[in-house]
Amino acid sequence: MEQDYFPLGQGMQQTDEEVMQGLDGVFAKIEQVRDAVQLAMLHAFTQNRVGANHLMGTTGYGYDDAGREKLEAVFAGLTGSEAALYRHQFMSGTHTLAVALFGVLRPGDTLLCATGRPYDTLHGVLGLSGDKGQGSLREFGVRYRELPFQGGGLDLAEIQTQAPQCQMLYLQRSRGYANRRALRTVDIEAAAKAAKAANPNITVFVDNCYGEFVEAREPTACGADLMAGSLIKNPGGGIAPTGGYIAGKAELVEKCAMRLTAPGVGGEIGCSGELLRQLYLGLYFAPGVVAEALKTAAYASALYQKLGYTVSPSPEEARGDIITSITLGDREKLCVFCEAIQAMSPIDSFVKPEPWPMPGYDSEVIMAAGAFTNGSSIELSCDAPLRAPYTAFLQGGLNFTASRIALLTAAQKMRAL
């Protein structure tokens, strides 16, 4: 990588050239998906006749918010969903998932999670953390069952066995902090078929965070009844400043709307303020931004694998999300890696990340996130629990060139230890 601003040693430059030479085919596949999704995006906009007037927001209750309703129609059509909530009132991915779970499940229902232990921040929602009196699903009488993600795959036979006693099959697409691969849409489709063969009334719900637009189809086009995610991850394109979405069958989406606002009110209210233009623009840009993040992920896998570290997925492996795990095996290396990513960020490059007891996690976490949007995971960032084997979870990258030099710089600093 020839440039004058961030010096690299000769050995690191040679390594970079060798890594790039092996990624042509991988990048071509990423661009093929990007182009397919971008054309589907354009079709969704034109078919729904999005006009300049739809970029203007509302205040107060937000009744008859034409821009909000049109945006939700665009996203529903794009993802093969009957309906969608696509709103800035969702405060995080965890909040969005919680709204969906509380919206659909009822006391006495059983939720079956088939992808192992869910992401840490969902433990309080499900009632797995042991906290009492905080309004978890468990406290409201919703039972929880869990299947291990054995051998890197879903246990379809066990899903089919347990489905008749369950009201919801929950699938977490991304790995979270677990040492497993992300689900692809073919996995989701197979799980949905297995569950519905045994129980046609079961709701298949997918936590789609980090997986949007990685493939040409979304879970709701592959058998899922409902999916949810965050707008400061993939679908916001690095432009949406906040928000989340729930999409799927219209009846289920309306139940979720009743939980987001109030029973009897549902999705009819919720003003869009001055954010609609950013939400539309972020969604439209998202396929290209996700492609940049996927190139960053593939490059990170190839680079750090070449340097002798364990990575997942491998550079050539088909991906279900934008995350790459890099096992560094050493606390100091992990901290140096995160410090380097932060130092090569456009925002807060002068800040040194420090481990801290982040709410919702069972160990200290170190995070590097020099982002335009606070907490944005579609921008180059990494985080890691401070526990063996000291694995960094890298995600995002609005721009591959900038992400590439950041990864090279981090590798060079670790080499100097």
HUKA-V180988 format. One line per field, one symbol per residue. phi: phi as a letter, one per 40 degrees, with the letter a starting at -180 (. if undefined). Layout:
phi = ???
This chain:
phi = .cabcbcbcdcccccdccccccbdcccccccccdccccccccccccccfcbdcccccbbgcgcfcccccccccccccccgbcaabbaccccaccccccdccccccbdgcbbbcbbgccddccccccgccgcbgbgcdcccgccbbbbcccfgbcccccdcccdccbbabbbccccgbccacccbccccccccccccccacccccbbccdgbcgcbcbbdccbhccaaaabccbdccggbdcahaabaicdccccccccccbadgbgccbhccfbcddccccccccddccccccccccccdcccccccgccbaccdcccbbaccbcbccgaccccccdccccccbccbfcccbcbcaccdgbcacbbbbacbcbdgccccdaaaaccaccfbcbcaghcbcdcccccccccccccccc
